[in-house]
Amino acid sequence: MFGKAGVAGIAALLLGQGSIVGARTPAIDERGAVYCSYSIVTTLEAYARNCGQSGTKSHASLVDLLDLHRNFVARNRPASEEELDAFEAQQTQPLGATCKDQSLVEFYNAVASQMPSFEKEIEDSLSVDREPVWNPCL
């Protein structure tokens, strides 16, 4: 959707910030790496909420996708609400840094401009219950 060079850079930026307690990467899952997409959606939703995009259609879509991820992980790992909250907190930068991060702004705009296809990809990935994994990340 976004081209390998751009996605790889964004994924590296977004993924180096922690994981759910006890999370492991048992195998590569070609249906989609749930922890990876969860991390990305968490970061994009925090950006939208805190950087002038709250209340937009894109923000509402990200909130819905965040809920889908929380439900998926809770159902398939399982994880407590506290673990999910901690995971989400670990994925986000300090608020001032988030709003000024040009790479994140560009990534948000790219996703927002293609939100229907982004939503469909995530919904399709989360439609099959399985153990959540990190790889392949995008």
C-alpha positions as CSV (number, residue, x, y, z in Angstrom):
1,M,0.0,0.0,0.0
2,F,2.7,2.5,0.9
3,G,5.8,1.1,-0.8
4,K,8.5,-0.9,1.0
5,A,11.0,1.9,1.7
6,G,8.5,4.2,3.3
7,V,6.8,1.4,5.3
8,A,10.1,0.0,6.5
9,G,11.2,3.3,7.9
10,I,7.9,4.0,9.6
11,A,7.8,0.4,11.0
12,A,11.3,0.8,12.4
13,L,10.2,4.1,14.0
14,L,7.1,2.7,15.5
15,L,8.3,-0.8,16.7
16,G,11.3,-0.1,18.8
17,Q,9.2,0.9,21.8
18,G,8.1,-2.1,23.8
19,S,5.7,-5.0,23.7
20,I,2.9,-6.6,25.7
21,V,4.3,-8.3,28.8
22,G,5.0,-11.9,27.9
23,A,4.6,-11.3,24.1
24,R,6.7,-13.6,22.0
25,T,7.1,-14.1,18.3
26,P,6.4,-17.9,17.8
27,A,6.3,-17.8,14.0
28,I,5.7,-15.7,10.9
29,D,2.0,-15.4,10.1
30,E,1.3,-14.6,6.5
31,R,-2.3,-13.5,7.4
32,G,-0.8,-10.4,9.1
33,A,1.3,-9.6,12.2
34,V,-1.3,-8.5,14.7
35,Y,1.1,-6.9,17.2
36,C,2.6,-4.9,14.3
37,S,-0.7,-3.5,13.0
38,Y,-1.8,-2.9,16.7
39,S,1.3,-0.9,17.3
40,I,0.8,1.2,14.1
41,V,-2.9,1.8,14.8
42,T,-2.1,2.8,18.4
43,T,0.5,5.3,17.2
44,L,-1.8,6.8,14.5
45,E,-4.8,7.0,16.8
46,A,-2.7,8.8,19.5
47,Y,-1.4,11.2,16.8
48,A,-5.0,11.9,15.6
49,R,-6.3,12.4,19.1
50,N,-3.6,14.7,20.3
51,C,-2.6,16.6,17.1
52,G,-5.7,18.3,15.8
53,Q,-7.4,15.3,14.1
54,S,-9.7,14.3,16.9
55,G,-13.3,14.1,15.7
56,T,-12.4,13.5,12.1
57,K,-13.7,10.5,10.2
58,S,-10.1,9.1,10.0
59,H,-9.8,9.4,13.8
60,A,-13.1,7.6,14.3
61,S,-11.9,4.8,12.0
62,L,-8.7,4.5,14.0
63,V,-10.6,4.3,17.3
64,D,-12.7,1.4,15.8
65,L,-9.6,-0.4,14.6
66,L,-7.9,0.1,18.0
67,D,-11.0,-1.6,19.6
68,L,-10.8,-4.5,17.1
69,H,-7.1,-5.0,18.0
70,R,-7.8,-4.9,21.7
71,N,-10.6,-7.5,21.3
72,F,-8.5,-9.7,19.1
73,V,-5.5,-9.8,21.5
74,A,-7.7,-10.2,24.5
75,R,-9.5,-13.2,22.8
76,N,-6.4,-14.9,21.4
77,R,-3.6,-14.3,23.9
78,P,-5.4,-13.5,26.4
79,A,-4.3,-10.2,27.8
80,S,-5.8,-8.1,30.6
81,E,-7.1,-4.6,30.1
82,E,-4.1,-3.4,32.0
83,E,-1.7,-5.2,29.7
84,L,-3.4,-3.8,26.7
85,D,-3.3,-0.3,28.1
86,A,0.4,-0.7,28.9
87,F,1.2,-1.9,25.4
88,E,-0.6,1.1,23.9
89,A,1.3,3.5,26.2
90,Q,4.6,1.9,25.2
91,Q,3.8,2.5,21.5
92,T,3.4,6.3,21.7
93,Q,5.9,9.1,21.9
94,P,5.6,12.0,24.3
95,L,2.8,14.2,23.0
96,G,4.9,17.2,21.9
97,A,7.3,14.9,19.9
98,T,4.4,13.1,18.3
99,C,2.9,16.2,16.8
100,K,6.2,17.5,15.5
101,D,7.4,14.2,14.0
102,Q,7.3,14.9,10.3
103,S,7.6,11.2,9.3
104,L,4.6,10.4,11.5
105,V,2.6,13.3,10.1
106,E,3.3,12.1,6.5
107,F,2.4,8.5,7.5
108,Y,-0.8,9.6,9.1
109,N,-1.8,11.6,6.0
110,A,-1.0,8.7,3.7
111,V,-3.1,6.3,5.8
112,A,-5.9,8.8,6.2
113,S,-6.0,9.3,2.4
114,Q,-6.5,5.6,1.9
115,M,-8.5,4.8,5.1
116,P,-11.1,2.5,3.5
117,S,-8.4,0.1,2.1
118,F,-6.4,0.4,5.4
119,E,-9.5,-0.5,7.4
120,K,-10.3,-3.5,5.1
121,E,-6.7,-4.9,5.3
122,I,-6.8,-4.7,9.1
123,E,-10.4,-6.1,9.4
124,D,-9.5,-9.0,7.0
125,S,-6.4,-9.7,9.1
126,L,-8.3,-9.7,12.3
127,S,-11.1,-11.9,11.0
128,V,-9.3,-15.1,11.7
129,D,-8.5,-16.0,15.3
130,R,-4.9,-17.0,15.9
131,E,-2.0,-16.3,18.2
132,P,-0.9,-12.6,17.7
133,V,2.6,-12.2,16.4
134,W,5.0,-9.3,15.5
135,N,6.2,-10.6,12.1
136,P,6.1,-10.1,9.2
137,C,5.7,-6.4,10.1
138,L,4.4,-4.9,6.9
